[in-house]
Amino acid sequence: MTAIQRSIVVDASIARAAGTRAVTSSITCRQLLLAITVQRHKVVLTPEIKAEWKRHQSNFSRKWLVDMVSRKLFVQVSPAQHGACRTEASAATSPNREAMEKDLHLIEAALITDRLVLSLDDKARALFCGLASSVGIVRTIDWRNPLKHDCCEWLKAGAGLQREHQLRIA
């Protein structure tokens, strides 16, 4: 039986946290990245995601990304600007608009791949839940924080979309 291979957007917040420190967040993020490799899922790369990773990555996550590329476990995608997402994000109030525009590339990359995002940024998630109320397609994105959800088990089970993790207003 062939395992399901998903394309997953991994935010730079995880790359930064996945250092070698013996703290829970570092350990969890390292285990998450290793689980992606073991399960042969793919990391989604856009020019913006690569640039963010380069600015924020730990030594561990830098080596992990090099390994993923050498194993051909990555998906290179061109930025796709979703007009409705950008229009609604631009209409948000000033502080929210800046925060949403900063991470909108994660949403766009997820929408053109398997609609999966892993991130430690709960503030961005909350903002995009608000965006989902006016841009229906955003509701289909499964956004998880590995510090709050057992993502390693989810990855082993095939990383399927689950309604309770999709971007919706609670």
Buried (B, 14 or more C-beta within 10 A) or exposed (E): EEEEBBBBBBBBBBBBBBBEEEEEBBBBBBBBBBBBBEBBBBBBBBEBBBEBBEEBBBEBBBEBBEEBEEEEBBBEBEEEEBEEBBEBBEEBEEEBBEBBEBBBBBBBBBBBBBBBBBBBBEEBBBBBBBBBEEBEBBBBBBBBBBBEBEBBEBBEEEBEEEEEBBBBEE
